[in-house]
């Protein structure tokens, strides 16, 4: 039996034999790593936590696994034998925008982490990692994406609600950020698509207007994680957010860089 056949049998067994804890809704994860032992370790752990888990050793296996069944999350190692993880992440983001991406990087690969986030990964975990952290990151991505999908595709579309609708909204510089439906609308009233990470970052800024926030503070508030030395993932997210809300992202007027301090939302914010 070939390695691919062995992995396929293991994948089918994991997907058919275990259900989600508590609610019967099974979310599917594909783990991509050329280390079979890591694939098996993650598969066993995440399956025990109620997920359907498929594995792949390379890019070909990833595409095959995604074609087999609807997938909500890909846990992707950036170092693969046939195709680099960056190219795969880019393809996923372009052709499967609804799938979350959690990248696995080396402990000292700061450039890889930043590049991965730049092309659209939702979050990262560094090797060696604790399985509990991996689980927490995966659940966080899935939760944000469920909220975003629910906001973008309401089951029963309705006309705009009045301000007394119970929604939590912030307004700044003509923009409206609705926390209840996780939606951002521009001064022209049009919705602007944000990733889960970009939305959480903007929420952090509007909740602390006029206050310089360090990268460590932003990571703690927006992602509930401690900052690693030389972590620049927030810089990447800020850059992406600026490109969506600033008139001139190279000369930002809303999200400003505060030298030796971090970033600050420089605009009055009102609650609506």
Residue, then its C-alpha position, 0 to 999 in steps of 0.5 A: x500500500x502506498x503512503x498516499x493510500x495509507x493517508x487516505x484510509x486514515x483520513x476517511x477513518x477520522x472523518x467518518x468515525x468521530x463527530x463534533x462535540x455537543x452540537x453534531x455540526x462537523x467542521x472540516x480541517x485539512x492539515x498539510x505538512x510533509x512530516x507524516x508524524x505531525x499530520x497524524x499528531x494534529x489529526x488525532x488531537x483535532x479529531x478528538x476535539x470534534x473536527x473532521x480532519x483530512x491530511x496531505x503531504x504536499x500541494x497535490x494532496x491539498x487540492x485533492x482533499x479540498x475536492x473531496x468535501x467542503x472544508x472550513x480550515x487549512x492548517x498549512x506548513x509553509x515548507x513543502x516539497x512540491x510547491x511552497x506554502x506561500x503559493x498554496x496560500x495565495x491560491x487558496x485565498x484566490x479560489x477558496x476565499x471562504x476557507x480559513x488559513x492557519x500557517x505553521x512556521x519555524x520559530x525564527x521565521x519572522x519574514x515567513x510569518x509576515x509574508x504569510x499574513x500579507x497574502x491573506x493567512x488568518x493567523x499563524x503558529x510557530x513550531x514547535x507548538x502546543x496542540x492546545x494553542x493550535x486548537x485555540x487558534x483554529x477555533x478563533x479563525x473558524x468562529x470569526x469566519x462564521x460570524x463574517x459569513x452570517x453577516x454577509x449572508x443573512x438568512x432573512x434579509x430585511x430593510x435597514x433597521x433604525x438605530x434602536x435595533x440593539x446593534x453595537x455601532x461605532x462611527x468615525x470619519x464617515x465610516x460605520x463599524x457594526x460589531x453586531x453583524x461584523x460589517x464596515x460601511x464607508x462614507x458612501x454607505x457601501x460595505x467594505x470587505x474585511x478579513x476577521x483579523x482586519x475587523x478585530x484590529x479595527x475594533x481595537x482602534x475604535x475602542x481606543x481612539x486617540x490613544x497610541x497602542x503598542x504592537x504588544x497591546x494590539x496583539x493582546x486586545x485583538x488576538x488575545x496573544x502575547x507578542x513575540x520578539x520582533x513580531x511584525x504581524x500587526x504591521x502587516x495587518x495595519x498596512x492591509x487595513x489602511x489600504x481599505x480605509x485611507x484615501x492615501x495609504x502611504x500618507x494615512x490620516x486615520x490610523x497613524x504611526x506613533x514613533x516609538x509607541x505604535x499606532x493610533x486611530x486619529x479620529x473622533x469616534x461616536x457610538x450609535 
